Amino acid sequence: MKINLVMIVKNEERCLRKCLKAAKPLVDEMIIADTGSTDKTREIAEHMGAKVVDFQWVGDFSAARNYALDHSDADWNLILDADECLRPCSRRGLEKLLTGRKGLWFGGITRYDSFRDQEGISQSTSVLPRVLPKGVRYTGLIHEQPEGDCPCYPLPLEADHDGYLYEDKGERNLPYLRRAVEEYPEDGYYQFQLAGTLRNLKRQVESLEYFRNFYRLAGKEEAYRGEGIVLYLYTLLDVGTKACLDEAAEVIGQEEKKLGNWPDFCFVCGLFYMKRVLSDVEGYISLLPNIEKCYLRCLKLGEKPQLGGVVGTGSFKAAYNLGAWYEVSGQRELAVKYYRMAAKDGYGPARERLRKM
């Protein structure tokens, strides 16, 4: 069996060496399409033993991916970006899994994305189809996806992604996404990506139009649908008007049966009930117990990286929010219990609350 690493790059001298060093033990060849680097990217790639081919940028990420794939003769192609670094994995074990399943399918890697938020640096996970059988190509101008309706099965491949800490590509991606939405107005995936990009750019009100379009268009079984719904709910809570809270209540009512076993959904529901009660204590006092129920549900479900979402919603973040809830409701012993649970996982805000208590 032959496995190749296939990448597209531009000006990636910061992280490329680390990426290639981690991937090299798993692959037979490393093939890199350079889309116009002006730094030491090409020099680093060649020094690490990669085959570098030039691709003239045409404003289409799939075209670049497919050009790189055209230069690979492998049975399976591992697709990475330069700011992703694989965690150690056995080549023998990977081969065994790739040969053990019949039919056409994609192999998923679990990616841990680091990002900055109000608490410092947090992580989220997603399972991405990145190990592709020979002959599979990409489609889409941006946020490109492998063609075909093949199932994606997780492999024991994990990658750390730090690109969000160093570069915000939102403004760069925005024109491509607007173009994609204009050309494919009924494609829920592009609506989701445009909505998420606007949200990340702090343009929450503007993003809601596209979240609503996504919610209307995305198929019930689409892999990105759950993430989109949770981001949609967070955006409604961020805007926080009565109309938005009413909208969030409607979405939660429609989705809790399907998404109720996912800690990220339960976590945002806890935030919703808290905000709903605070918006009109007298009118929504009956919802008060739901806050506690949601976070207890998160802890019962535990961390589920294979389902994607923010790390901590099934552990320390939920425990901290429970601690805060018990503290404000005068249940000091329970507050200390859950703050300690969160602190045990190294969660700084919980340690600070315990110190102050």
C-alpha positions in Angstrom: 0.0 0.0 0.0 1.2 3.5 -0.9 0.2 6.5 1.2 1.2 10.0 0.1 0.9 13.4 1.9 -0.7 15.9 -0.5 -0.8 19.6 0.4 -1.3 23.1 -0.9 0.8 25.9 0.6 1.6 29.6 0.4 4.1 31.4 2.7 4.1 28.8 5.5 7.6 29.0 6.7 6.4 29.4 10.3 4.9 25.9 10.6 5.7 23.8 7.5 8.8 22.0 8.9 6.9 20.9 12.0 4.0 19.6 9.9 6.2 17.7 7.5 8.3 16.2 10.2 5.3 14.8 12.0 3.7 13.4 8.8 6.8 11.9 7.2 6.8 8.6 9.1 3.3 7.8 7.9 3.7 8.4 4.2 5.8 7.3 1.2 5.9 10.6 -0.6 5.1 14.2 0.2 3.7 16.3 -2.6 3.2 20.0 -2.2 1.6 22.5 -4.6 2.9 25.9 -3.9 0.5 28.7 -4.9 3.0 31.6 -4.9 5.1 31.6 -1.8 7.6 34.5 -1.4 9.2 33.3 1.8 11.3 30.1 2.5 8.4 27.7 2.1 9.7 26.0 -1.0 13.2 25.7 0.5 11.9 24.1 3.7 9.7 21.7 1.8 12.5 20.5 -0.5 14.9 20.2 2.4 12.4 17.9 4.1 12.2 15.7 1.1 9.0 16.9 -0.5 8.2 17.1 -4.2 7.2 20.7 -4.9 5.1 21.7 -7.9 4.0 25.2 -8.8 0.3 26.1 -9.2 -0.8 29.5 -10.5 -3.5 30.7 -8.2 -6.9 31.0 -9.9 -9.1 31.9 -6.9 -10.3 28.3 -6.5 -9.1 26.1 -3.6 -10.4 22.9 -5.1 -8.5 23.6 -8.3 -5.3 23.8 -6.3 -6.0 20.7 -4.2 -6.9 18.7 -7.4 -3.7 19.9 -9.1 -1.7 18.5 -6.2 -3.6 15.3 -6.2 -3.0 14.8 -9.9 0.7 14.5 -9.1 0.1 11.6 -6.6 0.0 7.9 -7.6 -0.8 6.7 -4.1 -3.6 4.3 -3.0 -4.5 6.7 -0.3 -3.8 10.4 0.0 -3.4 12.2 3.4 -4.5 15.8 3.1 -3.1 18.3 5.5 -2.7 22.1 5.8 0.7 23.5 6.9 -0.6 24.7 10.3 -1.7 21.2 11.2 0.6 18.8 13.1 -0.2 15.1 13.4 0.2 13.4 16.8 2.2 10.2 16.7 0.5 7.3 15.0 1.5 3.8 13.9 1.9 3.4 10.1 1.3 -0.4 10.5 -1.9 0.3 12.4 -3.1 2.8 9.9 -2.5 0.4 7.0 -4.4 -2.3 8.8 -7.5 -0.1 9.2 -7.3 1.2 5.6 -7.3 -2.4 4.2 -9.8 -3.7 6.7 -12.8 -1.8 5.4 -14.3 -2.6 1.9 -15.9 -0.2 -0.5 -15.3 3.5 -1.2 -15.0 5.6 2.0 -13.1 8.5 3.5 -10.9 8.4 6.5 -11.5 11.0 9.2 -8.9 12.7 11.3 -9.7 14.4 14.6 -8.4 17.9 14.6 -7.9 20.0 17.7 -8.3 23.7 16.9 -6.7 26.2 19.3 -8.4 29.6 19.4 -8.4 32.7 21.5 -11.4 33.6 23.6 -12.3 35.6 26.7 -10.7 32.9 28.9 -7.4 32.8 27.0 -6.8 29.9 24.7 -9.5 27.2 24.2 -9.8 24.2 22.0 -12.4 22.7 19.8 -12.5 19.4 17.9 -13.8 18.3 14.5 -13.6 15.1 12.5 -12.5 15.9 8.9 -12.4 13.7 5.8 -8.7 13.9 5.1 -7.5 10.4 4.1 -8.9 9.9 0.6 -8.8 6.9 -1.7 -7.1 7.1 -5.1 -9.1 9.0 -7.7 -11.1 11.2 -5.3 -11.0 14.9 -6.0 -12.3 18.1 -4.4 -15.2 20.4 -5.2 -16.0 24.0 -4.0 -14.3 27.4 -4.4 -13.5 27.6 -0.7 -13.9 25.3 2.4 -13.6 22.6 -0.3 -14.9 19.1 0.3 -14.1 15.7 -1.3 -16.5 14.8 -4.1 -19.0 12.0 -3.5 -21.4 10.9 -0.8 -19.0 8.4 0.7 -19.2 7.7 4.4 -16.4 9.1 6.6 -15.1 6.8 9.3 -12.7 8.1 12.0 -9.2 6.9 12.0 -6.7 7.0 14.9 -5.2 10.1 13.5 -5.2 13.3 15.5 -3.8 16.7 14.5 -3.2 19.9 16.4 -4.1 23.0 14.5 -2.7 26.4 15.7 -3.4 28.6 12.7 -6.3 30.5 14.3 -3.8 31.8 16.9 -1.6 33.5 14.3 -3.8 34.5 11.4 -7.4 35.5 11.0 -8.4 34.5 7.5 -11.9 35.7 7.8 -11.5 38.9 5.7 -9.5 36.9 3.1 -12.2 34.3 2.8 -15.2 36.6 2.8 -15.2 37.5 -0.9 -14.8 33.8 -1.9 -17.7 32.9 0.4 -19.9 35.6 -0.9 -19.2 34.5 -4.5 -20.0 30.9 -3.6 -23.3 31.9 -2.0 -24.2 33.9 -5.0 -23.4 31.1 -7.4 -25.0 28.4 -5.2 -27.8 30.1 -3.2 -29.4 26.7 -2.3 -26.2 25.2 -0.9 -26.6 25.1 2.9 -22.9 24.4 3.4 -21.8 27.7 1.9 -24.5 29.6 3.9 -23.1 27.9 7.0 -19.5 28.9 6.2 -20.4 32.5 5.4 -22.5 32.8 8.6 -19.6 31.4 10.7 -17.1 33.7 9.1 -19.2 36.8 9.7 -19.8 35.7 13.3 -16.0 35.3 13.8 -15.6 38.8 12.4 -18.0 40.0 15.2 -20.7 40.8 12.6 -23.3 38.8 14.4 -26.4 40.6 13.3 -25.3 40.3 9.6 -24.5 36.6 10.1 -28.1 35.8 11.2 -29.5 36.0 7.7 -27.1 33.3 6.6 -27.6 31.1 9.7 -31.3 31.1 9.0 -30.6 30.2 5.3 -28.3 27.4 6.5 -30.9 26.1 8.9 -33.6 26.0 6.2 -31.3 24.4 3.5 -29.1 22.0 5.3 -30.1 18.3 5.2 -30.9 16.6 8.5 -28.0 14.2 8.2 -25.3 16.7 7.0 -22.2 16.3 9.1 -21.8 20.1 9.6 -25.5 20.6 10.7 -25.0 20.2 14.4 -22.1 22.6 14.6 -24.1 25.1 12.5 -27.1 24.9 14.8 -24.9 25.5 17.9 -23.2 28.5 16.4 -26.6 29.8 15.3 -27.8 29.5 18.9 -24.7 31.3 20.2 -25.3 34.1 17.7 -28.9 34.5 18.8 -27.8 34.7 22.4 -25.1 37.2 21.5 -27.6 39.5 19.9 -29.9 38.9 22.8 -33.1 40.7 21.8 -36.4 39.2 22.8 -37.0 38.2 19.2 -33.7 36.4 19.1 -34.4 34.6 22.4 -37.8 33.6 21.0 -36.1 32.3 17.9 -33.5 30.4 20.0 -36.3 28.8 22.0 -38.0 27.6 18.8 -34.7 26.1 17.4 -34.0 24.3 20.7 -37.5 22.9 20.8 -37.0 21.5 17.3 -33.5 20.1 17.8 -33.3 18.8 21.4 -34.5 15.3 20.6 -31.8 14.9 17.9 -28.9 16.8 19.5 -29.7 16.2 23.2 -26.8 13.6 23.5 -24.2 16.1 22.4 -22.5 18.1 25.2 -22.1 21.2 23.0 -25.8 21.5 22.4 -26.7 20.9 26.1 -24.1 23.6 27.1 -25.5 26.3 24.8 -29.0 25.3 26.1 -27.8 26.0 29.6 -26.7 29.5 28.6 -30.0 30.0 26.8 -32.1 29.2 29.9 -29.9 31.5 32.0 -30.3 34.4 29.6 -34.0 33.7 29.2 -34.7 33.8 32.9 -32.6 36.9 33.4 -34.5 38.7 30.6 -37.7 38.4 32.5 -37.4 36.7 35.9 -41.1 36.8 36.7 -42.2 35.5 33.3 -39.6 32.7 33.0 -39.0 31.6 36.6 -40.3 28.2 35.7 -37.3 27.6 33.5 -34.8 28.0 36.3 -34.3 24.3 37.0 -33.3 23.8 33.3 -30.0 25.6 33.9 -28.9 23.0 36.4 -30.3 20.1 34.3 -28.4 21.2 31.2 -25.0 21.4 32.8 -25.5 18.1 34.7 -26.4 16.5 31.4 -23.2 17.8 29.9 -21.2 16.2 32.7 -23.1 12.9 32.3 -22.4 12.8 28.6 -18.7 13.7 29.1 -16.2 14.7 26.5 -17.0 13.5 23.0 -14.2 14.7 20.7 -15.4 12.4 17.9 -18.6 14.4 17.7 -16.7 17.7 17.5 -17.3 20.8 19.6 -15.5 22.9 22.2 -13.3 21.0 24.6 -14.6 21.3 28.1 -18.4 21.4 27.4 -18.5 17.8 28.7 -16.2 18.5 31.6 -14.5 21.5 33.1 -16.5 24.3 31.4 -19.8 22.6 32.4 -18.6 22.0 35.9 -17.5 25.7 36.3 -20.9 26.9 35.1 -22.6 24.6 37.6 -20.4 26.0 40.3 -21.3 29.5 39.3 -25.0 28.6 39.3 -24.8 27.0 42.8 -22.8 30.0 44.1 -25.3 32.6 43.0 -28.2 30.5 44.3 -26.6 30.2 47.7 -25.6 26.6 47.6 -22.0 27.0 48.6 -21.0 23.4 49.2 -22.2 22.4 45.7 -20.4 25.4 44.3 -17.2 24.4 45.8 -17.7 20.8 44.7 -18.0 21.7 41.0 -15.4 24.5 41.1 -13.0 21.9 42.4 -14.0 19.5 39.6 -13.2 22.1 37.0 -10.0 23.2 38.8 -8.8 19.5 38.8 -8.8 19.7 35.0 -6.6 22.8 35.2 -9.3 25.4 34.5 -8.0 28.7 35.7 -11.3 30.5 36.3 -12.4 27.8 38.7 -9.2 28.1 40.7 -9.7 31.8 40.9 -13.3 31.4 42.2 -12.1 28.9 44.8 -9.4 31.3 45.9 -11.9 34.2 46.3 -14.4 31.9 48.2 
